[in-house]
Amino acid sequence: MPMKKEEKAKVVRRLCSKMTDLPAKDIPPLALQLLNLTKSENAMVFFLALSEYFNRNLYESKPFNATIQSISSSSNSGRYFP
């Protein structure tokens, strides 16, 4: 369906704003659709939203609570992670 530039920009902004509410498993199909939608313009809006999603959901996740003691004791048992 052909859309005007303003309409397409509005759709992209709306979809990108809802991206933060989605679980990680739903991001790849949405990203593919948004990449197709933003071929000619509005790609920066999509990439910024994607970057924000990963910054919020990946980099602010729980920290890895490994200590030197737990790593060295697990390496003796043949495992690599506590």
N, CA, C and O atoms as CSV, one atom per row, in Angstrom:
chain,resi,resn,atom,element,x,y,z
A,1,MET,N,N,0.844,-1.163,0.000
A,1,MET,CA,C,0.000,0.000,0.000
A,1,MET,C,C,0.898,1.238,0.000
A,1,MET,O,O,1.716,1.402,0.905
A,2,PRO,N,N,0.762,2.088,-0.975
A,2,PRO,CA,C,1.585,3.305,-1.014
A,2,PRO,C,C,1.169,4.286,0.080
A,2,PRO,O,O,-0.016,4.490,0.344
A,3,MET,N,N,2.183,4.888,0.707
A,3,MET,CA,C,1.943,5.872,1.762
A,3,MET,C,C,2.748,7.130,1.466
A,3,MET,O,O,3.793,7.085,0.817
A,4,LYS,N,N,2.244,8.229,1.949
A,4,LYS,CA,C,2.995,9.474,1.859
A,4,LYS,C,C,4.160,9.406,2.847
A,4,LYS,O,O,4.140,8.621,3.794
A,5,LYS,N,N,5.169,10.237,2.612
A,5,LYS,CA,C,6.346,10.250,3.497
A,5,LYS,C,C,5.955,10.525,4.947
A,5,LYS,O,O,6.481,9.893,5.863
A,6,GLU,N,N,5.049,11.452,5.153
A,6,GLU,CA,C,4.628,11.808,6.508
A,6,GLU,C,C,3.928,10.636,7.198
A,6,GLU,O,O,4.137,10.385,8.385
A,7,GLU,N,N,3.100,9.926,6.438
A,7,GLU,CA,C,2.400,8.773,7.000
A,7,GLU,C,C,3.380,7.660,7.358
A,7,GLU,O,O,3.276,7.037,8.415
A,8,LYS,N,N,4.329,7.422,6.460
A,8,LYS,CA,C,5.324,6.383,6.705
A,8,LYS,C,C,6.173,6.728,7.929
A,8,LYS,O,O,6.478,5.853,8.740
A,9,ALA,N,N,6.550,7.985,8.062
A,9,ALA,CA,C,7.341,8.413,9.218
A,9,ALA,C,C,6.553,8.214,10.510
A,9,ALA,O,O,7.115,7.804,11.526
A,10,LYS,N,N,5.265,8.502,10.474
A,10,LYS,CA,C,4.417,8.323,11.650
A,10,LYS,C,C,4.316,6.844,12.029
A,10,LYS,O,O,4.386,6.502,13.209
A,11,VAL,N,N,4.153,5.979,11.051
A,11,VAL,CA,C,4.078,4.540,11.305
A,11,VAL,C,C,5.387,4.026,11.888
A,11,VAL,O,O,5.383,3.251,12.845
A,12,VAL,N,N,6.497,4.453,11.318
A,12,VAL,CA,C,7.810,4.008,11.808
A,12,VAL,C,C,8.016,4.476,13.242
A,12,VAL,O,O,8.448,3.692,14.088
A,13,ARG,N,N,7.717,5.730,13.528
A,13,ARG,CA,C,7.884,6.241,14.895
A,13,ARG,C,C,7.003,5.488,15.882
A,13,ARG,O,O,7.428,5.184,16.997
A,14,ARG,N,N,5.782,5.189,15.473
A,14,ARG,CA,C,4.848,4.480,16.359
A,14,ARG,C,C,5.333,3.059,16.632
A,14,ARG,O,O,5.329,2.619,17.781
A,15,LEU,N,N,5.746,2.342,15.604
A,15,LEU,CA,C,6.249,0.981,15.796
A,15,LEU,C,C,7.519,0.979,16.637
A,15,LEU,O,O,7.701,0.112,17.491
A,16,CYS,N,N,8.378,1.928,16.400
A,16,CYS,CA,C,9.624,2.007,17.173
A,16,CYS,C,C,9.349,2.338,18.636
A,16,CYS,O,O,10.059,1.859,19.520
A,17,SER,N,N,8.341,3.140,18.899
A,17,SER,CA,C,8.015,3.477,20.284
A,17,SER,C,C,7.454,2.276,21.041
A,17,SER,O,O,7.601,2.193,22.260
A,18,LYS,N,N,6.828,1.367,20.348
A,18,LYS,CA,C,6.272,0.159,20.980
A,18,LYS,C,C,7.296,-0.963,21.104
A,18,LYS,O,O,7.039,-1.968,21.767
A,19,MET,N,N,8.444,-0.799,20.475
A,19,MET,CA,C,9.473,-1.837,20.488
A,19,MET,C,C,9.950,-2.143,21.910
A,19,MET,O,O,10.273,-3.290,22.219
A,20,THR,N,N,9.996,-1.136,22.766
A,20,THR,CA,C,10.511,-1.333,24.119
A,20,THR,C,C,9.639,-2.263,24.951
A,20,THR,O,O,10.106,-2.823,25.942
A,21,ASP,N,N,8.384,-2.434,24.564
A,21,ASP,CA,C,7.463,-3.291,25.307
A,21,ASP,C,C,7.536,-4.755,24.880
A,21,ASP,O,O,6.912,-5.610,25.510
A,22,LEU,N,N,8.278,-5.053,23.834
A,22,LEU,CA,C,8.300,-6.405,23.275
A,22,LEU,C,C,9.375,-7.273,23.906
A,22,LEU,O,O,10.421,-6.773,24.318
A,23,PRO,N,N,9.117,-8.584,23.982
A,23,PRO,CA,C,10.175,-9.493,24.414
A,23,PRO,C,C,11.213,-9.654,23.301
A,23,PRO,O,O,10.926,-9.384,22.134
A,24,ALA,N,N,12.392,-10.085,23.660
A,24,ALA,CA,C,13.501,-10.179,22.698
A,24,ALA,C,C,13.179,-11.086,21.523
A,24,ALA,O,O,13.660,-10.846,20.415
A,25,LYS,N,N,12.382,-12.114,21.735
A,25,LYS,CA,C,12.072,-13.052,20.641
A,25,LYS,C,C,11.233,-12.419,19.535
A,25,LYS,O,O,11.200,-12.926,18.413
A,26,ASP,N,N,10.559,-11.321,19.843
A,26,ASP,CA,C,9.717,-10.656,18.844
A,26,ASP,C,C,10.443,-9.552,18.083
A,26,ASP,O,O,9.886,-8.995,17.136
A,27,ILE,N,N,11.657,-9.228,18.470
A,27,ILE,CA,C,12.391,-8.143,17.823
A,27,ILE,C,C,12.846,-8.490,16.401
A,27,ILE,O,O,12.675,-7.655,15.512
A,28,PRO,N,N,13.418,-9.679,16.133
A,28,PRO,CA,C,13.887,-9.950,14.756
A,28,PRO,C,C,12.808,-9.822,13.674
A,28,PRO,O,O,13.074,-9.200,12.645
A,29,PRO,N,N,11.600,-10.382,13.857
A,29,PRO,CA,C,10.599,-10.196,12.792
A,29,PRO,C,C,10.187,-8.729,12.611
A,29,PRO,O,O,9.985,-8.267,11.489
A,30,LEU,N,N,10.066,-8.006,13.733
A,30,LEU,CA,C,9.719,-6.588,13.636
A,30,LEU,C,C,10.845,-5.813,12.970
A,30,LEU,O,O,10.592,-4.931,12.149
A,31,ALA,N,N,12.079,-6.134,13.315
A,31,ALA,CA,C,13.231,-5.449,12.713
A,31,ALA,C,C,13.258,-5.663,11.201
A,31,ALA,O,O,13.541,-4.731,10.448
A,32,LEU,N,N,12.971,-6.867,10.762
A,32,LEU,CA,C,12.942,-7.144,9.325
A,32,LEU,C,C,11.874,-6.301,8.630
A,32,LEU,O,O,12.125,-5.723,7.573
A,33,GLN,N,N,10.697,-6.234,9.220
A,33,GLN,CA,C,9.627,-5.435,8.619
A,33,GLN,C,C,9.985,-3.946,8.610
A,33,GLN,O,O,9.715,-3.242,7.637
A,34,LEU,N,N,10.590,-3.480,9.696
A,34,LEU,CA,C,10.979,-2.071,9.753
A,34,LEU,C,C,12.123,-1.763,8.793
A,34,LEU,O,O,12.174,-0.671,8.227
A,35,LEU,N,N,13.034,-2.700,8.602
A,35,LEU,CA,C,14.094,-2.493,7.612
A,35,LEU,C,C,13.503,-2.349,6.213
A,35,LEU,O,O,13.932,-1.496,5.436
A,36,ASN,N,N,12.521,-3.181,5.897
A,36,ASN,CA,C,11.858,-3.069,4.594
A,36,ASN,C,C,11.097,-1.749,4.467
A,36,ASN,O,O,11.060,-1.142,3.396
A,37,LEU,N,N,10.499,-1.320,5.561
A,37,LEU,CA,C,9.712,-0.088,5.539
A,37,LEU,C,C,10.595,1.157,5.462
A,37,LEU,O,O,10.174,2.183,4.927
A,38,THR,N,N,11.808,1.072,5.990
A,38,THR,CA,C,12.683,2.242,6.052
A,38,THR,C,C,13.800,2.207,5.015
A,38,THR,O,O,14.841,2.833,5.213
A,39,LYS,N,N,13.605,1.498,3.933
A,39,LYS,CA,C,14.630,1.426,2.882
A,39,LYS,C,C,15.003,2.805,2.340
A,39,LYS,O,O,16.179,3.114,2.149
A,40,SER,N,N,13.995,3.614,2.099
A,40,SER,CA,C,14.262,4.890,1.442
A,40,SER,C,C,14.420,6.060,2.409
A,40,SER,O,O,15.167,6.994,2.116
A,41,GLU,N,N,13.747,6.034,3.540
A,41,GLU,CA,C,13.887,7.100,4.532
A,41,GLU,C,C,13.459,6.597,5.907
A,41,GLU,O,O,12.857,5.530,6.028
A,42,ASN,N,N,13.777,7.376,6.941
A,42,ASN,CA,C,13.445,7.086,8.337
A,42,ASN,C,C,14.239,5.937,8.945
A,42,ASN,O,O,13.873,5.433,10.006
A,43,ALA,N,N,15.305,5.521,8.301
A,43,ALA,CA,C,16.103,4.425,8.838
A,43,ALA,C,C,16.775,4.820,10.150
A,43,ALA,O,O,16.931,3.979,11.035
A,44,MET,N,N,17.167,6.061,10.290
A,44,MET,CA,C,17.848,6.492,11.508
A,44,MET,C,C,16.932,6.347,12.722
A,44,MET,O,O,17.392,5.977,13.803
A,45,VAL,N,N,15.655,6.634,12.556
A,45,VAL,CA,C,14.695,6.479,13.651
A,45,VAL,C,C,14.669,5.025,14.105
A,45,VAL,O,O,14.674,4.742,15.303
A,46,PHE,N,N,14.641,4.117,13.155
A,46,PHE,CA,C,14.626,2.690,13.475
A,46,PHE,C,C,15.910,2.259,14.173
A,46,PHE,O,O,15.857,1.563,15.187
A,47,PHE,N,N,17.057,2.660,13.647
A,47,PHE,CA,C,18.320,2.232,14.239
A,47,PHE,C,C,18.520,2.809,15.640
A,47,PHE,O,O,19.086,2.146,16.509
A,48,LEU,N,N,18.070,4.013,15.856
A,48,LEU,CA,C,18.158,4.591,17.202
A,48,LEU,C,C,17.245,3.850,18.173
A,48,LEU,O,O,17.623,3.617,19.321
A,49,ALA,N,N,16.058,3.483,17.729
A,49,ALA,CA,C,15.134,2.728,18.587
A,49,ALA,C,C,15.692,1.340,18.890
A,49,ALA,O,O,15.579,0.852,20.014
A,50,LEU,N,N,16.286,0.717,17.898
A,50,LEU,CA,C,16.892,-0.601,18.104
A,50,LEU,C,C,18.063,-0.511,19.078
A,50,LEU,O,O,18.220,-1.363,19.952
A,51,SER,N,N,18.874,0.513,18.923
A,51,SER,CA,C,19.994,0.724,19.834
A,51,SER,C,C,19.494,0.952,21.258
A,51,SER,O,O,20.052,0.404,22.209
A,52,GLU,N,N,18.455,1.749,21.404
A,52,GLU,CA,C,17.890,1.998,22.725
A,52,GLU,C,C,17.339,0.713,23.336
A,52,GLU,O,O,17.505,0.468,24.531
A,53,TYR,N,N,16.679,-0.112,22.510
A,53,TYR,CA,C,16.138,-1.387,23.004
A,53,TYR,C,C,17.250,-2.258,23.575
A,53,TYR,O,O,17.123,-2.786,24.680
A,54,PHE,N,N,18.338,-2.410,22.826
A,54,PHE,CA,C,19.420,-3.267,23.292
A,54,PHE,C,C,20.168,-2.651,24.467
A,54,PHE,O,O,20.619,-3.376,25.354
A,55,ASN,N,N,20.307,-1.343,24.492
A,55,ASN,CA,C,20.925,-0.709,25.653
A,55,ASN,C,C,20.106,-0.945,26.911
A,55,ASN,O,O,20.655,-1.209,27.980
A,56,ARG,N,N,18.823,-0.850,26.779
A,56,ARG,CA,C,17.943,-1.022,27.932
A,56,ARG,C,C,17.826,-2.491,28.349
A,56,ARG,O,O,17.855,-2.788,29.543
A,57,ASN,N,N,17.698,-3.395,27.410
A,57,ASN,CA,C,17.404,-4.788,27.741
A,57,ASN,C,C,18.618,-5.701,27.809
A,57,ASN,O,O,18.572,-6.740,28.467
A,58,LEU,N,N,19.674,-5.340,27.156
A,58,LEU,CA,C,20.852,-6.193,27.159
A,58,LEU,C,C,21.894,-5.691,28.144
A,58,LEU,O,O,22.416,-6.464,28.948
A,59,TYR,N,N,22.194,-4.430,28.088
A,59,TYR,CA,C,23.277,-3.897,28.900
A,59,TYR,C,C,22.863,-3.573,30.321
A,59,TYR,O,O,23.723,-3.423,31.188
A,60,GLU,N,N,21.568,-3.461,30.585
A,60,GLU,CA,C,21.112,-3.224,31.941
A,60,GLU,C,C,20.591,-4.495,32.590
A,60,GLU,O,O,19.867,-4.434,33.584
A,61,SER,N,N,20.952,-5.642,32.038
A,61,SER,CA,C,20.520,-6.899,32.634
A,61,SER,C,C,21.309,-7.153,33.910
A,61,SER,O,O,22.219,-6.401,34.260
A,62,LYS,N,N,20.948,-8.211,34.586
A,62,LYS,CA,C,21.618,-8.532,35.840
A,62,LYS,C,C,23.099,-8.780,35.590
A,62,LYS,O,O,23.470,-9.442,34.621
A,63,PRO,N,N,23.931,-8.254,36.456
A,63,PRO,CA,C,25.371,-8.474,36.268
A,63,PRO,C,C,25.751,-9.920,36.540
A,63,PRO,O,O,25.087,-10.622,37.302
A,64,PHE,N,N,26.805,-10.340,35.919
A,64,PHE,CA,C,27.321,-11.690,36.086
A,64,PHE,C,C,28.035,-11.747,37.431
A,64,PHE,O,O,29.029,-11.047,37.627
A,65,ASN,N,N,27.554,-12.557,38.350
A,65,ASN,CA,C,28.071,-12.590,39.708
A,65,ASN,C,C,29.112,-13.685,39.904
A,65,ASN,O,O,29.001,-14.496,40.824
A,66,ALA,N,N,30.090,-13.707,39.069
A,66,ALA,CA,C,31.156,-14.686,39.216
A,66,ALA,C,C,32.297,-14.077,40.005
A,66,ALA,O,O,32.619,-12.897,39.862
A,67,THR,N,N,32.884,-14.884,40.818
A,67,THR,CA,C,34.066,-14.450,41.547
A,67,THR,C,C,35.234,-15.295,41.095
A,67,THR,O,O,35.046,-16.325,40.448
A,68,ILE,N,N,36.426,-14.873,41.427
A,68,ILE,CA,C,37.615,-15.652,41.070
A,68,ILE,C,C,37.536,-17.025,41.719
A,68,ILE,O,O,37.916,-18.021,41.105
A,69,GLN,N,N,37.050,-17.090,42.943
A,69,GLN,CA,C,36.932,-18.365,43.656
A,69,GLN,C,C,35.981,-19.313,42.918
A,69,GLN,O,O,36.302,-20.484,42.718
A,70,SER,N,N,34.819,-18.809,42.516
A,70,SER,CA,C,33.851,-19.687,41.858
A,70,SER,C,C,34.333,-20.128,40.486
A,70,SER,O,O,34.055,-21.251,40.066
A,71,ILE,N,N,35.058,-19.256,39.778
A,71,ILE,CA,C,35.573,-19.628,38.469
A,71,ILE,C,C,36.670,-20.676,38.603
A,71,ILE,O,O,36.699,-21.646,37.845
A,72,SER,N,N,37.574,-20.486,39.565
A,72,SER,CA,C,38.665,-21.444,39.716
A,72,SER,C,C,38.151,-22.784,40.224
A,72,SER,O,O,38.673,-23.827,39.831
A,73,SER,N,N,37.133,-22.781,41.095
A,73,SER,CA,C,36.604,-24.053,41.583
A,73,SER,C,C,35.829,-24.780,40.495
A,73,SER,O,O,35.855,-26.009,40.439
A,74,SER,N,N,35.135,-24.038,39.624
A,74,SER,CA,C,34.385,-24.691,38.551
A,74,SER,C,C,35.321,-25.186,37.455
A,74,SER,O,O,35.008,-26.161,36.772
A,75,SER,N,N,36.470,-24.525,37.277
A,75,SER,CA,C,37.399,-24.997,36.244
A,75,SER,C,C,38.037,-26.302,36.659
A,75,SER,O,O,38.441,-27.093,35.807
A,76,ASN,N,N,38.134,-26.540,37.947
A,76,ASN,CA,C,38.659,-27.801,38.423
A,76,ASN,C,C,37.668,-28.934,38.189
A,76,ASN,O,O,38.067,-30.093,38.074
A,77,SER,N,N,36.396,-28.612,38.117
A,77,SER,CA,C,35.384,-29.641,37.903
A,77,SER,C,C,35.086,-29.865,36.426
A,77,SER,O,O,34.227,-30.682,36.093
A,78,GLY,N,N,35.778,-29.154,35.529
A,78,GLY,CA,C,35.565,-29.331,34.100
A,78,GLY,C,C,34.514,-28.404,33.516
A,78,GLY,O,O,34.297,-28.396,32.304
A,79,ARG,N,N,33.859,-27.622,34.366
A,79,ARG,CA,C,32.864,-26.659,33.896
A,79,ARG,C,C,33.536,-25.308,33.740
A,79,ARG,O,O,34.533,-25.017,34.400
A,80,TYR,N,N,32.982,-24.488,32.863
A,80,TYR,CA,C,33.570,-23.180,32.608
A,80,TYR,C,C,32.808,-22.052,33.277
A,80,TYR,O,O,33.360,-20.969,33.476
A,81,PHE,N,N,31.554,-22.284,33.628
A,81,PHE,CA,C,30.754,-21.224,34.228
A,81,PHE,C,C,30.199,-21.695,35.551
A,81,PHE,O,O,29.896,-22.878,35.704
A,82,PRO,N,N,30.054,-20.788,36.523
A,82,PRO,CA,C,29.506,-21.172,37.832
A,82,PRO,C,C,28.048,-21.559,37.741
A,82,PRO,O,O,27.437,-21.908,38.752
